[in-house]
Amino acid sequence: MTVRRDCKGPRGFAANMARHMSDAANMEPAREYAPYDFFQCPHAKISAHQQARDLKKLAKATPSPTLRNIYVEDAKSILRAADFSYNGEGSKE
């Protein structure tokens, strides 16, 4: 996992829109964004990692326990084939 410490700026879409709307409405100036840490897997750009991440999203979104198990097992097999360790939570063992 790579870490970038003390990042500046919005953490996401909602934070950015809140600042934009306060500027547009001539409200008091928005406060500075609080610094935050950004974490990213070093393999995030590899297609196997992206496929596994998409399968995990599908598993989380489906109401079917059968499909959820299929998606999770597929994600595990993709990561194993790509030589990633996998403990079921998406992190290195």
C-alpha atoms as one frame of an Amber mdcrd trajectory, in Angstrom:
protein
   0.000   0.000   0.000   1.438   3.372  -0.946   0.629   6.399   1.196   0.709
  10.092   0.380   0.592  12.130   3.586  -0.921  15.589   4.134  -2.745  15.850
   0.801  -4.552  19.130   0.213  -7.857  19.678  -1.539 -11.285  18.077  -1.530
 -11.541  14.451  -0.450 -14.371  13.795  -2.870 -17.182  15.153  -5.002 -19.394
  16.315  -2.108 -16.624  18.331  -0.465 -15.765  19.989  -3.756 -19.415  20.861
  -4.507 -19.952  22.305  -1.021 -17.019  24.632  -1.507 -18.150  25.573  -5.028
 -21.699  26.327  -3.866 -20.544  28.539  -0.991 -18.391  30.527  -3.438 -21.271
  30.848  -5.942 -23.717  32.034  -3.282 -21.296  34.716  -2.070 -21.303  33.175
   1.352 -18.391  33.529   3.719 -15.203  32.122   2.236 -14.869  28.402   2.632
 -12.331  27.169   5.122  -9.176  25.526   3.921  -9.438  21.814   3.347  -8.012
  19.741   6.180  -4.966  17.709   5.189  -5.595  13.996   4.734  -3.708  10.825
   3.867  -4.295   9.042   0.557  -3.822   5.264   0.412  -3.529   3.297  -2.824
  -2.572  -0.245  -3.691   0.586  -0.270  -5.836  -1.163  -2.713  -8.189  -4.267
  -0.542  -8.730  -3.493   0.068 -12.409  -3.040  -3.620 -13.288  -6.038  -5.043
 -15.151  -6.309  -8.087 -12.848  -6.593  -5.758  -9.864  -9.274  -3.695 -11.614
 -11.243  -6.836 -12.555 -11.092  -8.111  -8.987 -12.177  -4.712  -7.634 -15.150
  -4.654 -10.032 -16.158  -8.160  -8.947 -15.962  -7.130  -5.278 -18.246  -4.159
  -6.034 -20.720  -6.486  -7.741 -20.553  -8.867  -4.779 -21.315  -6.033  -2.387
 -24.225  -4.770  -4.484 -26.025  -8.054  -5.135 -28.775  -9.239  -2.780 -28.082
 -12.866  -3.759 -25.715 -14.759  -1.439 -25.070 -17.289  -4.207 -23.951 -14.621
  -6.679 -21.970 -12.878  -3.942 -19.980 -16.073  -3.315 -19.397 -16.581  -7.042
 -18.124 -12.992  -7.472 -15.826 -13.224  -4.451 -14.393 -16.576  -5.536 -13.792
 -15.208  -9.050 -12.004 -12.194  -7.576  -9.820 -14.496  -5.463  -8.915 -16.659
  -8.442  -8.018 -13.600 -10.552  -5.736 -12.260  -7.823  -4.133 -15.663  -7.249
  -3.467 -16.009 -10.993  -1.892 -12.551 -10.979   0.309 -13.660  -8.041  -1.340
 -11.390  -5.467  -1.909 -12.615  -1.936  -5.568 -12.457  -1.004  -7.129 -12.876
   2.426 -10.764 -12.114   1.522 -10.568  -8.441   2.444  -8.534  -7.322  -0.531
  -5.293  -6.814   1.373  -1.961  -8.584   1.340  -1.554 -11.548   3.665
